[in-house]
Amino acid sequence: MSTIKVNTIQNASGVEVYTNKAWVNFNGTGTIAIRADGNVSSLTDNGNGRYTINFSTSLADANHSTVGTSRDDSGYGMFLTFQTNATYTTSAVQIRTTRAWNDTANTDRDADVVNLKVTR
């Protein structure tokens, strides 16, 4: 297999194309586990509905965009947000999952499925 190395990718109009720097699909209940990933070395369980996703290769800076989805064990969609006291770093991102639609306290809850994508 060949490796292509470039500093910048542009489309035919000269506009830069931004790529995923990391992505992961993981089980967030019980003993958390990665199902599939790209540039994710490990996960840390920080308590109910709180996770740290650690990157295999650090990003160039901490100015990345992170989006994701989550689902609880009964199949309901959940809110995936970023820990309010967490800062973006080049080596990891911290997230939290809640099922706020029926939980007025906005309690953090473990998610059966968590999908996360980091772009820069």
Secondary structure by P-SEA (a helix, b strand, c coil): cbbbbbccccccccbbbbcccccccccccccccccccccccccccccccbbbbbbcccccccbbbbbbccccccbbbbbbbcccccccccccccbbbbcccccccbbbbbbcbbbbbbcc
